[in-house]
Amino acid sequence: MLAGQAPPGCRRLLAAALAAGLRPLLCGLRPCWATARRAAGQWPSPGLRVPEAAEAERLVQQAQQLQRISAPLRRFIACPQLARTVQRCLQGGASPGPRPVLLECAPGPGIVTRTLLNAGVRVVALESNSAFLPNLQSLENSLDGQLKVIYGDFFRLDPLVTGTVKPPAVCSDKLFETMGVAAVPWRADVPLKIFGILPQKKERNTLWRLLFALYECSSIYRYGRVELNIFISEKEYKVLTAKPGEVRAYQALTILWQVGCEIQLLHMWLPNDHLCLVRLTPQQNLFTGGLKPTNSSTFIFMVKQCLARPRSRLTDRLNSWSLDNGGKLLRELEIPDNAETRNLYPEDYRRLFEALQNSNMFTETWFHDEVLDSISLF
């Protein structure tokens, strides 16, 4: 026997005594490494099984059979490989510090949900199809707070109705309260990430609604610079990223999204619908100049009015707004007098708007009946 070692029997008795004495102190406590990771938004992997594509497609077909025939078609991710790609894209480029909660819109069969959970992401699943809810809720109950399931439809967020909102429509204030996400200053870090696939027949409509919310700091943007990670069609992606002079693609929507957000292509899904996974991160300096949430609607309609006739000269457009000395204003901004509205860069439109706001020549008479009648947003 080596010096300093107790006999085997004594060691067993000592271990039992220590365990009995420490059990009341350790009961209910998580390991410190797990607590630290959860505080930083990084959860240990629960090791969930991710269904194969064929199984996921069967789940979708079963859910669609339970839906009303008139219910709109939705697109889901059924391929585990694509789900892993999405997970890597969503976690890529994360800044140091606590990770924000991820809101997954319309998770459906939960392929992406399980993949994100296995990667240690805290997920809030917002599902509007009651046929998918039992499976998601069962998954929620098997985990220790890493997943929260909410019945609701992100694409029916903050409906323009009076009185009680009927589910699956949902109000953003109730949604954020349920998620436990508090409002932060605009220049703070991203408080929430959102992932989803835009409805096929409502892409343009949804992009305009989100754009108005962004500039007015309403709906989800009341809580800060919420980051959108959305699958959109290749056609709409080309509109969002178009350059001046591209006649068909360069539109008011292009200018307004490029001024408001950093636009990043994360992944292009080519096999079927040519969908693009795009990240839209609001600019920290969006409201540091003359552009404010209170006058942002004027900026939006100004841009739309300019791009209504993309080949028209900007000076002609300024003259139509009762500006007597629009040419002088353009020269001060170093914009050519003969510039066509389709050839100005997004930042030029912002500079023009801020200059007009500071000019005593500017009146908003053009902003009323004639303009509103000529614009169809939805």
Solvent accessible surface area in square Angstrom, and as a share of the most:
residue,aa,sasa,rsa
1,M,189,0.84
2,L,130,0.64
3,A,107,0.83
4,G,90,0.86
5,Q,98,0.43
6,A,40,0.31
7,P,60,0.38
8,P,79,0.50
9,G,33,0.31
10,C,66,0.40
11,R,112,0.41
12,R,167,0.61
13,L,134,0.67
14,L,109,0.54
15,A,60,0.46
16,A,63,0.49
17,A,64,0.49
18,L,102,0.51
19,A,49,0.38
20,A,57,0.44
21,G,50,0.48
22,L,84,0.42
23,R,148,0.54
24,P,99,0.62
25,L,122,0.61
26,L,111,0.55
27,C,104,0.62
28,G,79,0.76
29,L,126,0.63
30,R,127,0.46
31,P,74,0.47
32,C,112,0.67
33,W,138,0.49
34,A,6,0.04
35,T,68,0.40
36,A,63,0.49
37,R,92,0.34
38,R,54,0.20
39,A,81,0.63
40,A,28,0.21
41,G,14,0.14
42,Q,54,0.24
43,W,27,0.09
44,P,35,0.22
45,S,69,0.44
46,P,48,0.30
47,G,63,0.61
48,L,33,0.16
49,R,153,0.56
50,V,36,0.21
51,P,7,0.04
52,E,117,0.52
53,A,35,0.27
54,A,60,0.47
55,E,49,0.22
56,A,0,0.00
57,E,89,0.40
58,R,131,0.48
59,L,57,0.28
60,V,19,0.11
61,Q,105,0.46
62,Q,103,0.46
63,A,4,0.03
64,Q,72,0.32
65,Q,149,0.66
66,L,139,0.69
67,Q,51,0.23
68,R,186,0.68
69,I,183,0.93
70,S,96,0.62
71,A,20,0.16
72,P,102,0.64
73,L,152,0.76
74,R,57,0.21
75,R,50,0.18
76,F,31,0.13
77,I,9,0.05
78,A,17,0.13
79,C,50,0.30
80,P,16,0.10
81,Q,123,0.54
82,L,13,0.06
83,A,0,0.00
84,R,115,0.42
85,T,24,0.14
86,V,0,0.00
87,Q,29,0.13
88,R,140,0.51
89,C,24,0.14
90,L,3,0.01
91,Q,46,0.21
92,G,34,0.32
93,G,82,0.79
94,A,51,0.40
95,S,75,0.48
96,P,132,0.83
97,G,42,0.40
98,P,106,0.66
99,R,88,0.32
100,P,40,0.25
101,V,19,0.11
102,L,5,0.02
103,L,0,0.00
104,E,4,0.02
105,C,5,0.03
106,A,32,0.25
107,P,10,0.06
108,G,0,0.00
109,P,2,0.01
110,G,1,0.01
111,I,1,0.00
112,V,6,0.04
113,T,0,0.00
114,R,40,0.15
115,T,10,0.06
116,L,0,0.00
117,L,0,0.00
118,N,40,0.21
119,A,35,0.27
120,G,1,0.01
121,V,13,0.08
122,R,69,0.25
123,V,0,0.00
124,V,0,0.00
125,A,0,0.00
126,L,1,0.01
127,E,0,0.00
128,S,26,0.16
129,N,12,0.06
130,S,75,0.48
131,A,33,0.25
132,F,10,0.04
133,L,19,0.10
134,P,86,0.54
135,N,59,0.30
136,L,1,0.00
137,Q,78,0.35
138,S,70,0.45
139,L,11,0.06
140,E,43,0.19
141,N,125,0.64
142,S,80,0.52
143,L,29,0.14
144,D,81,0.42
145,G,46,0.44
146,Q,5,0.02
147,L,5,0.02
148,K,70,0.30
149,V,19,0.11
150,I,25,0.13
151,Y,96,0.36
152,G,0,0.00
153,D,28,0.15
154,F,12,0.05
155,F,51,0.21
156,R,117,0.43
157,L,18,0.09
158,D,41,0.21
159,P,37,0.23
160,L,166,0.82
161,V,90,0.52
162,T,138,0.80
163,G,68,0.66
164,T,132,0.77
165,V,32,0.18
166,K,163,0.69
167,P,77,0.49
168,P,25,0.16
169,A,9,0.07
170,V,19,0.11
171,C,39,0.24
172,S,3,0.02
173,D,63,0.33
174,K,126,0.53
175,L,2,0.01
176,F,1,0.00
177,E,130,0.58
178,T,65,0.38
179,M,3,0.01
180,G,65,0.63
181,V,17,0.10
182,A,75,0.58
183,A,63,0.49
184,V,53,0.30
185,P,103,0.65
186,W,38,0.13
187,R,135,0.49
188,A,34,0.26
189,D,100,0.52
190,V,30,0.17
191,P,21,0.13
192,L,0,0.00
193,K,24,0.10
194,I,1,0.00
195,F,6,0.03
196,G,2,0.02
197,I,24,0.12
198,L,1,0.00
199,P,35,0.22
200,Q,110,0.49
201,K,198,0.84
202,K,111,0.47
203,E,17,0.07
204,R,79,0.29
205,N,49,0.25
206,T,14,0.08
207,L,0,0.00
208,W,15,0.05
209,R,91,0.33
210,L,17,0.09
211,L,0,0.00
212,F,28,0.12
213,A,11,0.09
214,L,0,0.00
215,Y,0,0.00
216,E,72,0.32
217,C,32,0.19
218,S,37,0.24
219,S,23,0.15
220,I,1,0.01
221,Y,3,0.01
222,R,133,0.49
223,Y,23,0.09
224,G,2,0.02
225,R,19,0.07
226,V,0,0.00
227,E,12,0.05
228,L,0,0.00
229,N,0,0.00
230,I,4,0.02
231,F,0,0.00
232,I,0,0.00
233,S,24,0.15
234,E,43,0.19
235,K,147,0.62
236,E,12,0.05
237,Y,36,0.14
238,K,113,0.48
239,V,6,0.04
240,L,0,0.00
241,T,43,0.25
242,A,3,0.03
243,K,125,0.53
244,P,29,0.18
245,G,34,0.32
246,E,79,0.35
247,V,67,0.39
248,R,220,0.80
249,A,23,0.18
250,Y,4,0.02
251,Q,52,0.23
252,A,10,0.07
253,L,1,0.01
254,T,0,0.00
255,I,0,0.00
256,L,0,0.00
257,W,0,0.00
258,Q,49,0.22
259,V,9,0.05
260,G,0,0.00
261,C,3,0.02
262,E,100,0.45
263,I,38,0.20
264,Q,81,0.36
265,L,71,0.35
266,L,34,0.17
267,H,55,0.24
268,M,62,0.28
269,W,51,0.18
270,L,90,0.45
271,P,104,0.66
272,N,115,0.59
273,D,71,0.37
274,H,81,0.36
275,L,2,0.01
276,C,0,0.00
277,L,0,0.00
278,V,0,0.00
279,R,21,0.07
280,L,1,0.00
281,T,24,0.14
282,P,2,0.01
283,Q,58,0.26
284,Q,72,0.32
285,N,81,0.41
286,L,0,0.00
287,F,29,0.12
288,T,81,0.47
289,G,31,0.30
290,G,29,0.28
291,L,0,0.00
292,K,82,0.35
293,P,47,0.30
294,T,130,0.75
295,N,28,0.14
296,S,0,0.00
297,S,33,0.21
298,T,8,0.05
299,F,0,0.00
300,I,0,0.00
301,F,20,0.08
302,M,0,0.00
303,V,0,0.00
304,K,32,0.13
305,Q,24,0.10
306,C,0,0.00
307,L,18,0.09
308,A,67,0.52
309,R,153,0.56
310,P,39,0.24
311,R,164,0.60
312,S,27,0.17
313,R,112,0.41
314,L,0,0.00
315,T,17,0.10
316,D,68,0.35
317,R,21,0.08
318,L,0,0.00
319,N,90,0.46
320,S,67,0.43
321,W,2,0.01
322,S,75,0.48
323,L,4,0.02
324,D,144,0.75
325,N,61,0.31
326,G,3,0.02
327,G,22,0.21
328,K,99,0.42
329,L,11,0.06
330,L,0,0.00
331,R,144,0.52
332,E,113,0.51
333,L,24,0.12
334,E,156,0.70
335,I,9,0.04
336,P,84,0.53
337,D,59,0.30
338,N,102,0.52
339,A,14,0.11
340,E,46,0.21
341,T,0,0.00
342,R,45,0.16
343,N,69,0.35
344,L,5,0.03
345,Y,133,0.51
346,P,13,0.08
347,E,95,0.43
348,D,27,0.14
349,Y,0,0.00
350,R,21,0.07
351,R,85,0.31
352,L,0,0.00
353,F,1,0.00
354,E,35,0.16
355,A,20,0.15
356,L,0,0.00
357,Q,60,0.27
358,N,131,0.67
359,S,24,0.15
360,N,151,0.77
361,M,55,0.25
362,F,28,0.12
363,T,65,0.38
364,E,69,0.31
365,T,91,0.53
366,W,19,0.07
367,F,36,0.15
368,H,104,0.47
369,D,107,0.55
370,E,141,0.63
371,V,2,0.01
372,L,88,0.44
373,D,124,0.64
374,S,80,0.52
375,I,30,0.15
376,S,101,0.65
377,L,36,0.18
378,F,135,0.56
